[in-house]
C-alpha cells in the first residue's frame, strides 16, 4: 500500500483510519464545509483535536456551543488556527458559519480531560532551522500541554526552496529519552495551489523507501522511518502534522548518515 493518499475533490478531502494505515493510534480526516453545512460525529473511544484550517465554524458539544472558531482565510497567513479538544464519549456538531476547511485529528482516549477551546492567540510560534532549512512552526497541541492523552498536533510552513523535517529524523522506537514511538500523518497544502513538493519515507534497512510527489491536500502516512520534505522553487509548503503513540513525548533520532549537517 502506498504511503501517499491523494486528495478527493468533494466534501471529504481525505480520511485516514488506523485500520487503513495499518497502525494503532493516529486518525486523520479533512473536510470542506460551505457556509451552513454541518457535520455530526461521536468521538467514541477516541480523543479529537478539531483544527479550523480556514474559515469559521461553530461547534456544539452536548449543551455547550463554541462559536466563532477560526478566522483566517489561508493556512499560509501569518496567523495561528483555532482548535477544539474533545475527549472520548462525546457527540458534537460542527457548523460552518462561512466556508471552512477543518481537520479532525484523533487518537485513543483514556478519558478524564475536559472539552476545551484552544485559541490561536495563545499558541506558541517558533522558527526552526537556518538557511535553506528554515521553517515556521505553530504548536497547536504540544507535548507540554497536559490536556490530552496521546495526541500531538503541529503545523509547519516551509518556504519555497527549503527543506523540512530535515536532517531526516525518525521516531519509531519507544526508548526515551533517545527516541519515542509516534505514528504520524502529514497533510500538505501548496501555495500557489497548483504546485507540488516531495517527501521521502525510508527506514535504515530500506524495507520502507517511498518517494512521494505531494500535491495540494494530499496526505503522507509515516508508520516508521525517516520522513524529510522539500519545497521546490516557487511553491511554499504547509503541512499539518498529527502524531500519537503509546506515550506523548516527541523524541527523535536523526539519520546518522546526515547528522553532520546539524553542526552547520
C-alpha positions, 0 to 999 in steps of 0.5 A: 500500500502506498504511503501517499493518499491523494486528495478527493475533490468533494466534501471529504478531502481525505480520511485516514483510519488506523485500520487503513494505515495499518497502525494503532493510534493516529486518525486523520480526516479533512473536510470542506464545509460551505457556509451552513453545512454541518457535520455530526460525529461521536468521538467514541473511544477516541480523543479529537483535536478539531483544527479550523484550517480556514474559515469559521465554524461553530461547534456544539458539544452536548449543551455547550456551543463554541462559536466563532472558531477560526478566522483566517482565510489561508493556512499560509497567513501569518496567523495561528488556527483555532482548535477544539479538544474533545475527549472520548464519549462525546457527540458534537456538531460542527457548523460552518458559519462561512466556508471552512476547511477543518481537520479532525485529528484523533487518537485513543482516549483514556478519558478524564480531560475536559472539552476545551477551546484552544485559541490561536492567540495563545499558541506558541510560534517558533522558527526552526532551522537556518538557511535553506532549512528554515521553517515556521512552526505553530504548536497547536497541541504540544507535548507540554500541554497536559490536556490530552492523552496521546495526541500531538498536533503541529503545523509547519510552513516551509518556504519555497526552496527549503527543506523540512523535517530535515536532517531526516529524523525518525521516531519509531522506537519507544526508548526515551529519552533517545527516541519515542514511538509516534505514528504520524500523518502529514497533510500538505497544502501548496501555495500557489495551489497548483504546485507540488513538493516531495517527501521521502519515507525510508527506514535504515534497512530500506524495507520502507523507501517511498518517494512521494510527489505531494500535491495540494491536500494530499496526505503522507502516512509515516508508520516508521522511518525517516520522513524529510520534505522539500519545497521546490522553487516557487511553491511554499509548503504547509503541512499539518502534522498529527502524531500519537503513540503509546506515550506523548513525548516527541523524541527523535533520532536523526539519520546518522548518515546526515547528522553532520549537517546539524553542526552547520 
